[in-house]
Amino acid sequence: MKTYLECITCIINQCINTLNLTGCGENLKREAINKLLVSLSKIDYELPPAYNSNLAYIISREFTGIKDPYYNLKKKYNRLALEIYPQLKEMVKSSRDRLYAGAKIAVEGNIIDLGININKGKPLDFNKILNDIENIPFAVNDYEEFKKSLDECTDILYLSDNAGEIVFDRVFIEELIGQNKNVVLSVKSGPIINDATIEDVKEVGLDSLVRVIETGNDKIGIDFRSVSDEFIKEFKKADLIISKGQGNFESLDNIDANTFFILKAKCENIARVLEVNYMDIVLVKRKAKWGNKKI
């Protein structure tokens, strides 16, 4: 997916939100944004928005010296999500199709996204999330294709997105394991926004269920320019790739692989590419028309 003009205001807002979170002074914020504006004037619009969005966090880190401004929020959402984990498991247990229920749970967890500030600073309503799992359908539902692909696969690479959200992923992953699939989970090698790291995975107990690998970098999405050899090996080995969230979609939509994207369209441009409405949820198989770049 390429970067659109509308992405520029989003990148600026991401930087402002992050600077505000650090508690730095107004003068420092202005200096940081001025540098960001200069950097944005030189970006390559053919690159994914995820790649260009990294500028917001690189510059925030440079000016404040704070490597992980979202650390406490990640802890908070891991804890809050774990509190409703028993309810999520009960939803699966009482469903007619446990795997489908797991997928619905996983996609609704994608609302825990602090980078784009979807809730405008308001706390997430976990009761609403539980209600949406039950009542909001997939706008694009390639579940039957997913099941067919799952039947034919052995090795799954599950690309995680955010802290807190990984508790919802855990419910889905447990169902995949229950179907005797070998699941490898990838996380970021360092802090970027509220993306999950090894520390988060351990907090929610996923490390005891699956093998966990790191991407090899602390970049938004999957930046193949700097991923680890281990990640490349697992990416190529996987029969099926499950990709969570917008950043991963932005950077993988044109990659030739058997990928299913699970996400909430929290951006008008992504909604347009997916041919859905803003804030719709999707379980969509990668389309050849998006590109066929080899890894």
One Martini backbone bead per residue (centre of mass of N, CA, C, O) as a GRO file, in nm:
protein
  295
    1MET     BB    1   0.096   0.036   0.023
    2LYS     BB    2   0.061   0.359  -0.019
    3THR     BB    3   0.112   0.692   0.025
    4TYR     BB    4  -0.093   0.946   0.131
    5LEU     BB    5  -0.176   1.264   0.196
    6GLU     BB    6  -0.348   1.191   0.454
    7CYS     BB    7  -0.102   1.067   0.613
    8ILE     BB    8   0.039   1.322   0.711
    9THR     BB    9  -0.155   1.410   0.940
   10CYS     BB   10  -0.126   1.146   1.095
   11ILE     BB   11   0.178   1.163   1.156
   12ILE     BB   12   0.165   1.426   1.312
   13ASN     BB   13  -0.035   1.327   1.530
   14GLN     BB   14   0.143   1.102   1.638
   15CYS     BB   15   0.364   1.289   1.741
   16ILE     BB   16   0.194   1.462   1.930
   17ASN     BB   17   0.083   1.234   2.109
   18THR     BB   18   0.364   1.137   2.204
   19LEU     BB   19   0.467   1.401   2.324
   20ASN     BB   20   0.239   1.431   2.530
   21LEU     BB   21   0.307   1.165   2.684
   22THR     BB   22   0.597   1.269   2.789
   23GLY     BB   23   0.575   1.582   2.901
   24CYS     BB   24   0.684   1.789   2.731
   25GLY     BB   25   0.755   2.082   2.611
   26GLU     BB   26   0.651   2.314   2.383
   27ASN     BB   27   0.920   2.378   2.244
   28LEU     BB   28   1.000   2.088   2.183
   29LYS     BB   29   0.755   2.018   2.009
   30ARG     BB   30   0.814   2.227   1.787
   31GLU     BB   31   1.088   2.118   1.704
   32ALA     BB   32   0.993   1.836   1.626
   33ILE     BB   33   0.781   1.918   1.413
   34ASN     BB   34   0.971   2.071   1.229
   35LYS     BB   35   1.140   1.822   1.157
   36LEU     BB   36   0.911   1.651   1.047
   37LEU     BB   37   0.833   1.837   0.812
   38VAL     BB   38   1.098   1.808   0.665
   39SER     BB   39   1.093   1.498   0.636
   40LEU     BB   40   0.814   1.483   0.480
   41SER     BB   41   0.927   1.637   0.219
   42LYS     BB   42   1.110   1.345   0.152
   43ILE     BB   43   0.922   1.132   0.092
   44ASP     BB   44   0.803   0.815  -0.018
   45TYR     BB   45   0.490   0.745  -0.164
   46GLU     BB   46   0.550   0.432  -0.238
   47LEU     BB   47   0.548   0.379   0.043
   48PRO     BB   48   0.439   0.276   0.318
   49PRO     BB   49   0.294   0.427   0.585
   50ALA     BB   50   0.449   0.273   0.801
   51TYR     BB   51   0.730   0.368   0.723
   52ASN     BB   52   0.674   0.682   0.749
   53SER     BB   53   0.566   0.679   1.051
   54ASN     BB   54   0.837   0.638   1.201
   55LEU     BB   55   0.920   0.936   1.221
   56ALA     BB   56   0.751   1.018   1.470
   57TYR     BB   57   0.925   0.828   1.671
   58ILE     BB   58   1.211   0.909   1.614
   59ILE     BB   59   1.176   1.212   1.689
   60SER     BB   60   1.062   1.183   1.971
   61ARG     BB   61   1.309   1.029   2.082
   62GLU     BB   62   1.525   1.243   2.016
   63PHE     BB   63   1.393   1.485   2.193
   64THR     BB   64   1.325   1.312   2.476
   65GLY     BB   65   1.462   1.012   2.536
   66ILE     BB   66   1.203   0.830   2.499
   67LYS     BB   67   1.152   0.500   2.411
   68ASP     BB   68   0.866   0.418   2.598
   69PRO     BB   69   0.576   0.594   2.630
   70TYR     BB   70   0.367   0.323   2.631
   71TYR     BB   71   0.424   0.129   2.866
   72ASN     BB   72   0.187   0.171   3.074
   73LEU     BB   73  -0.040   0.115   2.867
   74LYS     BB   74   0.034  -0.172   2.803
   75LYS     BB   75  -0.007  -0.280   3.086
   76LYS     BB   76  -0.301  -0.198   3.116
   77TYR     BB   77  -0.418  -0.366   2.866
   78ASN     BB   78  -0.328  -0.638   2.956
   79ARG     BB   79  -0.492  -0.639   3.220
   80LEU     BB   80  -0.779  -0.581   3.106
   81ALA     BB   81  -0.786  -0.823   2.911
   82LEU     BB   82  -0.742  -1.047   3.125
   83GLU     BB   83  -1.012  -0.994   3.278
   84ILE     BB   84  -1.184  -1.100   3.003
   85TYR     BB   85  -1.084  -1.382   2.919
   86PRO     BB   86  -1.309  -1.569   3.037
   87GLN     BB   87  -1.529  -1.450   2.849
   88LEU     BB   88  -1.399  -1.525   2.582
   89LYS     BB   89  -1.394  -1.831   2.633
   90GLU     BB   90  -1.702  -1.860   2.665
   91MET     BB   91  -1.775  -1.776   2.379
   92VAL     BB   92  -1.642  -2.017   2.246
   93LYS     BB   93  -1.781  -2.249   2.401
   94SER     BB   94  -2.089  -2.139   2.307
   95SER     BB   95  -2.031  -2.189   2.020
   96ARG     BB   96  -2.070  -2.335   1.699
   97ASP     BB   97  -1.782  -2.187   1.612
   98ARG     BB   98  -1.482  -2.160   1.746
   99LEU     BB   99  -1.303  -2.036   1.525
  100TYR     BB  100  -1.484  -1.797   1.452
  101ALA     BB  101  -1.491  -1.677   1.733
  102GLY     BB  102  -1.186  -1.626   1.748
  103ALA     BB  103  -1.175  -1.427   1.509
  104LYS     BB  104  -1.368  -1.216   1.629
  105ILE     BB  105  -1.201  -1.157   1.877
  106ALA     BB  106  -0.941  -1.069   1.737
  107VAL     BB  107  -1.057  -0.823   1.577
  108GLU     BB  108  -1.168  -0.656   1.825
  109GLY     BB  109  -0.878  -0.613   1.951
  110ASN     BB  110  -0.792  -0.386   1.727
  111ILE     BB  111  -0.886  -0.129   1.899
  112ILE     BB  112  -0.601  -0.140   2.042
  113ASP     BB  113  -0.500   0.183   1.936
  114LEU     BB  114  -0.261   0.445   2.005
  115GLY     BB  115  -0.152   0.584   1.747
  116ILE     BB  116  -0.450   0.705   1.631
  117ASN     BB  117  -0.650   0.781   1.854
  118ILE     BB  118  -0.955   0.667   1.828
  119ASN     BB  119  -1.062   0.769   2.137
  120LYS     BB  120  -0.961   1.055   2.221
  121GLY     BB  121  -0.852   0.960   2.525
  122LYS     BB  122  -1.050   0.750   2.583
  123PRO     BB  123  -1.159   0.489   2.731
  124LEU     BB  124  -1.212   0.175   2.692
  125ASP     BB  125  -1.500  -0.031   2.611
  126PHE     BB  126  -1.532  -0.360   2.698
  127ASN     BB  127  -1.837  -0.403   2.667
  128LYS     BB  128  -1.846  -0.322   2.369
  129ILE     BB  129  -1.655  -0.534   2.264
  130LEU     BB  130  -1.830  -0.776   2.347
  131ASN     BB  131  -2.075  -0.690   2.178
  132ASP     BB  132  -1.933  -0.682   1.898
  133ILE     BB  133  -1.860  -0.979   1.879
  134GLU     BB  134  -2.168  -1.067   1.863
  135ASN     BB  135  -2.287  -0.823   1.636
  136ILE     BB  136  -2.043  -0.779   1.438
  137PRO     BB  137  -1.976  -0.815   1.118
  138PHE     BB  138  -1.814  -0.898   0.851
  139ALA     BB  139  -1.747  -0.720   0.563
  140VAL     BB  140  -1.516  -0.929   0.517
  141ASN     BB  141  -1.564  -1.294   0.448
  142ASP     BB  142  -1.296  -1.545   0.429
  143TYR     BB  143  -1.351  -1.809   0.602
  144GLU     BB  144  -1.371  -2.045   0.403
  145GLU     BB  145  -1.086  -2.004   0.291
  146PHE     BB  146  -0.945  -2.030   0.560
  147LYS     BB  147  -1.027  -2.321   0.625
  148LYS     BB  148  -0.901  -2.448   0.377
  149SER     BB  149  -0.613  -2.352   0.436
  150LEU     BB  150  -0.593  -2.485   0.715
  151ASP     BB  151  -0.627  -2.783   0.620
  152GLU     BB  152  -0.348  -2.748   0.431
  153CYS     BB  153  -0.186  -2.682   0.690
  154THR     BB  154   0.088  -2.649   0.943
  155ASP     BB  155   0.228  -2.360   0.919
  156ILE     BB  156   0.207  -2.069   1.133
  157LEU     BB  157   0.215  -1.713   1.096
  158TYR     BB  158   0.176  -1.476   1.363
  159LEU     BB  159   0.102  -1.134   1.340
  160SER     BB  160   0.130  -0.908   1.558
  161ASP     BB  161   0.041  -0.612   1.736
  162ASN     BB  162  -0.095  -0.542   2.029
  163ALA     BB  163  -0.126  -0.469   2.325
  164GLY     BB  164  -0.392  -0.658   2.462
  165GLU     BB  165  -0.471  -0.787   2.189
  166ILE     BB  166  -0.315  -1.061   2.255
  167VAL     BB  167  -0.546  -1.184   2.419
  168PHE     BB  168  -0.734  -1.224   2.177
  169ASP     BB  169  -0.531  -1.395   2.019
  170ARG     BB  170  -0.508  -1.629   2.215
  171VAL     BB  171  -0.786  -1.747   2.164
  172PHE     BB  172  -0.732  -1.813   1.866
  173ILE     BB  173  -0.469  -1.978   1.896
  174GLU     BB  174  -0.594  -2.206   2.066
  175GLU     BB  175  -0.766  -2.308   1.825
  176LEU     BB  176  -0.532  -2.372   1.633
  177ILE     BB  177  -0.393  -2.576   1.819
  178GLY     BB  178  -0.651  -2.762   1.837
  179GLN     BB  179  -0.575  -2.826   1.512
  180ASN     BB  180  -0.266  -2.902   1.495
  181LYS     BB  181  -0.098  -2.635   1.483
  182ASN     BB  182   0.191  -2.456   1.394
  183VAL     BB  183   0.270  -2.176   1.596
  184VAL     BB  184   0.407  -1.859   1.513
  185LEU     BB  185   0.511  -1.568   1.692
  186SER     BB  186   0.525  -1.221   1.628
  187VAL     BB  187   0.744  -0.956   1.740
  188LYS     BB  188   0.891  -0.696   1.853
  189SER     BB  189   1.229  -0.586   1.935
  190GLY     BB  190   1.086  -0.308   2.007
  191PRO     BB  191   0.959  -0.012   2.080
  192ILE     BB  192   0.630   0.067   1.924
  193ILE     BB  193   0.420   0.206   2.058
  194ASN     BB  194   0.179  -0.070   2.134
  195ASP     BB  195   0.345  -0.292   2.055
  196ALA     BB  196   0.436  -0.606   2.078
  197THR     BB  197   0.638  -0.788   2.301
  198ILE     BB  198   0.789  -1.015   2.486
  199GLU     BB  199   0.682  -0.902   2.753
  200ASP     BB  200   0.381  -0.919   2.675
  201VAL     BB  201   0.362  -1.221   2.617
  202LYS     BB  202   0.435  -1.306   2.906
  203GLU     BB  203   0.199  -1.162   3.055
  204VAL     BB  204  -0.028  -1.347   2.877
  205GLY     BB  205   0.099  -1.654   2.816
  206LEU     BB  206   0.209  -1.718   2.514
  207ASP     BB  207   0.496  -1.852   2.560
  208SER     BB  208   0.356  -2.138   2.650
  209LEU     BB  209   0.219  -2.202   2.350
  210VAL     BB  210   0.444  -2.061   2.169
  211ARG     BB  211   0.654  -1.962   1.938
  212VAL     BB  212   0.879  -1.682   1.966
  213ILE     BB  213   0.944  -1.403   1.756
  214GLU     BB  214   1.134  -1.156   1.600
  215THR     BB  215   1.167  -0.911   1.355
  216GLY     BB  216   1.446  -0.719   1.420
  217ASN     BB  217   1.262  -0.464   1.496
  218ASP     BB  218   1.106  -0.114   1.560
  219LYS     BB  219   0.872  -0.131   1.341
  220ILE     BB  220   0.619  -0.066   1.152
  221GLY     BB  221   0.525  -0.345   1.079
  222ILE     BB  222   0.685  -0.496   0.787
  223ASP     BB  223   1.031  -0.441   0.743
  224PHE     BB  224   1.229  -0.590   0.499
  225ARG     BB  225   1.494  -0.407   0.533
  226SER     BB  226   1.520  -0.515   0.875
  227VAL     BB  227   1.485  -0.801   0.912
  228SER     BB  228   1.534  -1.104   1.018
  229ASP     BB  229   1.636  -1.415   0.934
  230GLU     BB  230   1.428  -1.562   1.106
  231PHE     BB  231   1.180  -1.428   0.987
  232ILE     BB  232   1.220  -1.506   0.693
  233LYS     BB  233   1.214  -1.808   0.739
  234GLU     BB  234   0.920  -1.819   0.858
  235PHE     BB  235   0.776  -1.682   0.622
  236LYS     BB  236   0.858  -1.901   0.406
  237LYS     BB  237   0.757  -2.158   0.567
  238ALA     BB  238   0.478  -2.076   0.572
  239ASP     BB  239   0.151  -2.168   0.477
  240LEU     BB  240   0.036  -1.948   0.689
  241ILE     BB  241  -0.075  -1.604   0.725
  242ILE     BB  242  -0.141  -1.399   1.010
  243SER     BB  243  -0.262  -1.061   0.998
  244LYS     BB  244  -0.243  -0.792   1.221
  245GLY     BB  245  -0.352  -0.504   1.127
  246GLN     BB  246  -0.254  -0.214   0.963
  247GLY     BB  247   0.056  -0.213   0.941
  248ASN     BB  248   0.071  -0.496   0.813
  249PHE     BB  249  -0.104  -0.437   0.570
  250GLU     BB  250   0.060  -0.199   0.444
  251SER     BB  251   0.330  -0.406   0.417
  252LEU     BB  252   0.165  -0.688   0.279
  253ASP     BB  253  -0.041  -0.660   0.036
  254ASN     BB  254   0.209  -0.707  -0.199
  255ILE     BB  255   0.276  -0.990  -0.087
  256ASP     BB  256   0.364  -1.312  -0.187
  257ALA     BB  257   0.115  -1.475   0.004
  258ASN     BB  258  -0.062  -1.673   0.244
  259THR     BB  259  -0.279  -1.422   0.340
  260PHE     BB  260  -0.452  -1.313   0.638
  261PHE     BB  261  -0.654  -1.041   0.725
  262ILE     BB  262  -0.694  -0.886   1.055
  263LEU     BB  263  -0.923  -0.602   1.086
  264LYS     BB  264  -0.970  -0.259   1.150
  265ALA     BB  265  -1.091   0.022   0.970
  266LYS     BB  266  -0.912   0.315   1.092
  267CYS     BB  267  -0.902   0.405   0.780
  268GLU     BB  268  -0.998   0.540   0.485
  269ASN     BB  269  -0.784   0.415   0.296
  270ILE     BB  270  -0.815   0.121   0.384
  271ALA     BB  271  -1.115   0.103   0.326
  272ARG     BB  272  -1.084   0.153   0.022
  273VAL     BB  273  -0.906  -0.089  -0.046
  274LEU     BB  274  -1.124  -0.297   0.092
  275GLU     BB  275  -1.419  -0.202   0.036
  276VAL     BB  276  -1.511  -0.035   0.295
  277ASN     BB  277  -1.589   0.090   0.596
  278TYR     BB  278  -1.539   0.272   0.845
  279MET     BB  279  -1.474   0.035   1.107
  280ASP     BB  280  -1.458  -0.215   0.980
  281ILE     BB  281  -1.446  -0.568   0.956
  282VAL     BB  282  -1.186  -0.818   0.866
  283LEU     BB  283  -1.151  -1.127   0.664
  284VAL     BB  284  -0.877  -1.132   0.435
  285LYS     BB  285  -0.759  -1.225   0.145
  286ARG     BB  286  -0.513  -1.188  -0.048
  287LYS     BB  287  -0.471  -0.988  -0.334
  288ALA     BB  288  -0.331  -0.979  -0.646
  289LYS     BB  289  -0.406  -0.673  -0.715
  290TRP     BB  290  -0.197  -0.559  -0.489
  291GLY     BB  291   0.029  -0.765  -0.559
  292ASN     BB  292   0.365  -0.964  -0.633
  293LYS     BB  293   0.588  -0.962  -0.422
  294LYS     BB  294   0.895  -1.090  -0.353
  295ILE     BB  295   1.102  -1.260  -0.083
   0.00000   0.00000   0.00000
